[in-house]
Amino acid sequence: MSLVRGGSNSFNAPLDLPRRRLALPIYLPTGTEPATFEVHLAQQPEKPILTTSGSAILRDHITVLEVKLDLTGLTPGSYLLAIREKDWDWNYYRVIVR
């Protein structure tokens, strides 16, 4: 299960996530340099339910951020996955926890 590269605010089809513990690889946009990123899961922007961070690394010329998320305690439904490089603006992605 992974998020794919996309625009800064990708509100297309939501990503389905199972309600369990995940090691979620996130493939960052082309040109993204390895760095530390923050990740929030929320139902409303600015009110995170889960927070984590991780270091993105280059894998076969693709910048990949892998984060661990424990979704077992969440109610199934729609959420926002927010990702940003430390001290930069947030990028939001719709997810559905099932």
N, C-alpha and C positions, 0 to 999 in steps of 0.2 A: 504494500500500500504506500503510495507516495503522492505528493503534490508535484505537479509539473510546472515548468517554466511558464510564465505568463506576464501580463501587464501588471502595473502597479496596483490597480484596484480591479481584480478579476471577479465580477459578480455574475459569471456565466453559470452553468450547471454546477450545483454544489457537489462537493466530494463526500462520499459516504464513508463513515468511519465506524467500525464495530465498537461496541461498548465493552472494551477490555484494555489491558495494558498494551501499549504500542511502542515500537521503535520505528518512528516515522521519518523516512528520508524525504527531504524537501529539495527538489532540484531548482536552484536559483537561476534568475535570468542570465543570459550570455553576458559576459563581461564583469559579472559580480566577482569581486576579489574575496579570497578567504578572510574571514573576520569573525568576531563574536556577534551572535544574533540573539535577540529576545523573542520569545513566542508566548502569546496569550491566547486562551480560549475563553470566549465570553458570549453572552446572549445579547449584551448591549456594549457598544464601544465604550472604552474608559472604565468598565466594571468587570475586570477579569475574574474568572472562576478558577482557572488553572494558569500558572505561569511557569516557564522554564527558560533555559537558555542553552546555547551550544555553540561550538566552533564549526564554521563551514570550512570544508577542505576541498581541494581539487582532486577529482577522481576521473581519469581519462578525459581531461580537459573540460570537465563539467564541475561547477561549484555545487557541492552537496552539503546541506545542513541536516544532520540526523539528531532528532530530539526524542526523548522518552516522555510519553503521556499516559497517565492512568485515567482512563475514561470510565472505569467500573462504577464509580459513584454518581455518574451523571444521569439525569433523566433523558430518555430518548427525545430527540427533537432537533431544531435548527440552532446553530451556533455560528459565531464568527471566529475564524482563526486569524490572529493578527501576528505579523512577522515584521521585524525591523532590525537593521544593523544598529548597534548601540548608539543612542543619541540622534538617530535619524527618524524620519516619518514612518508611520505604520502603513503596511500593506494588508488589506483585508480580503479574506477568502471565505466564502460560505461553505459550511460543512453540515452534514446531517449525521448525528450520532444515532445509531440503531441498536 
